[in-house]
Amino acid sequence: MSDPTQFEFLKNIDCDIQFNAPIGNMTYFEIGGHADTLATPKSVAGLQELLRLCHKHDLPIHILGKGANLLVDDTGVDGVVISLLHDCFKTTAFDEQSGNHNLHCMAGADLSKTIMQTARDGMHGLESLAGIPATIGGGIRMNAGGKYGSISDNLTSVHCLSSKGELVVYNIDELEFSYRHSNIIEPLILSGTFALTSEDPEVVRERVKDIFAWKKSMQPLADTSAGCAFKNPVDENGQRISAGKLIDQSGLKGTSKGGASVSQQHANFITTSKGATAQDVISVMNTIEKKVFDYTGITLQREVVVWSRCEVSTT
Ligand SMILES: Cc1cc2nc3c(=O)[nH]c(=O)nc-3n(C[C@H](O)[C@H](O)[C@H](O)COP(=O)(O)OP(=O)(O)OC[C@H]3O[C@@H](n4cnc5c(N)ncnc54)[C@H](O)[C@@H]3O)c2cc1C
């Protein structure tokens, strides 16, 4: 772990600072090591100042959302992990302009709660994302989605902060979103705005229920995991093929190491049990990559983001 005294300059900003903070338990895997520094800003100004100081002192930063797509290595992560868990980053607000219903969401807002709120308010547009655990910021960064649509489908603008803490605003036509990817270069997504349309609340609620039921029937939602471990690769015709099917065909269902195993229900989910370590998960991912390549000639790309000391693998 780094020497905490080197982070003294962070103490006078509008931000809670914790040194040697256990963050593995802030992820869905519930495993992994500590962050040298965990910073929880209490205002946008505090967040901007935090970014400015990290940039000035050349400290690496890592943004933590809901931790639903994240594996923290057992040895932890260096630099500053920034959490947007303070209430000021969880707000959502509606406005109406020329008949459009705009929903402004701060990055720390919970996607599932936001979907339920829009369903109650009779607003259609986000329900295709039912059952995906995410913050709005993490969802936009990953372009979260699935069979029924992606978070970018109804997105109209995104506010970001640069590494120096400066506000950068994008209209949707300035951005490119593709499968589990966005081309946003700023390290931090501060908020997103969605254009929704009016709909009978009962219709929206039913759709949310149906999509969630479909997801529950296909995926091991009751187990600890970070969702799909690998992206669906593209075949020679440019079509996405299911990574889960490739893993299954390679005979890997049930493969395990320590407390991590390939789910029997959905082979692209690596689930963990009590006592699992991040190394167990990494080891299972390495086995999958090797065996799928040996069996199919296809190189799988990780969807799960792994944070390790001195290195962060992003998607
Ligand atoms: C049971 C289960 C089911 C899932 N099903 C799906 C699914 O159907 N479809 C799907 O797409 N995903 C799915 N996932 C994965 C996960 O829900 C998504 O990737 C989601 O977008 C992660 O959001 P998060 O807030 O948890 O981000 P985190 O996991 O905390 O972070 C993921 C990445 O986003 C970055 N990030 C987070 N917040 C911000 C921010 N404000 N600004 C900039 N970068 C940020 C992080 O640094 C990291 O690189 C599933 C996960 C689980 C556990």
The ligand as an ORCA input file, in Angstrom:
! r2SCAN-3c Opt
* xyz 0 1
  C     -26.405    -10.087    -12.194
  C     -25.842     -9.149    -13.225
  C     -26.467     -9.022    -14.460
  C     -25.962     -8.155    -15.433
  N     -26.603     -8.051    -16.630
  C     -26.157     -7.179    -17.544
  C     -26.841     -7.005    -18.786
  O     -27.859     -7.631    -19.064
  N     -26.338     -6.100    -19.675
  C     -25.218     -5.364    -19.404
  O     -24.808     -4.546    -20.227
  N     -24.543     -5.518    -18.238
  C     -24.981     -6.396    -17.310
  N     -24.304     -6.556    -16.145
  C     -23.063     -5.790    -15.917
  C     -23.330     -4.421    -15.253
  O     -24.639     -4.390    -14.751
  C     -23.129     -3.278    -16.256
  O     -21.868     -3.312    -16.884
  C     -23.288     -1.901    -15.608
  O     -23.229     -0.925    -16.616
  C     -22.225     -1.610    -14.569
  O     -22.537     -0.375    -13.956
  P     -21.883      0.009    -12.556
  O     -22.426      1.306    -12.106
  O     -22.020     -1.124    -11.612
  O     -20.355      0.194    -12.984
  P     -19.061     -0.437    -12.275
  O     -19.135     -1.911    -12.330
  O     -18.870      0.186    -10.942
  O     -17.929      0.088    -13.274
  C     -17.845     -0.444    -14.580
  C     -16.926      0.481    -15.415
  O     -17.571      1.744    -15.558
  C     -16.736      2.785    -15.036
  N     -17.608      3.777    -14.413
  C     -18.543      3.585    -13.443
  N     -19.154      4.756    -13.162
  C     -18.585      5.703    -13.958
  C     -18.771      7.112    -14.114
  N     -19.660      7.807    -13.406
  N     -17.986      7.745    -15.017
  C     -17.076      7.068    -15.750
  N     -16.849      5.760    -15.652
  C     -17.593      5.074    -14.755
  C     -15.823      2.096    -14.028
  O     -14.641      2.837    -13.816
  C     -15.586      0.767    -14.717
  O     -14.616      0.924    -15.727
  C     -24.794     -7.410    -15.152
  C     -24.167     -7.522    -13.899
  C     -24.688     -8.385    -12.944
  C     -24.012     -8.479    -11.604
*
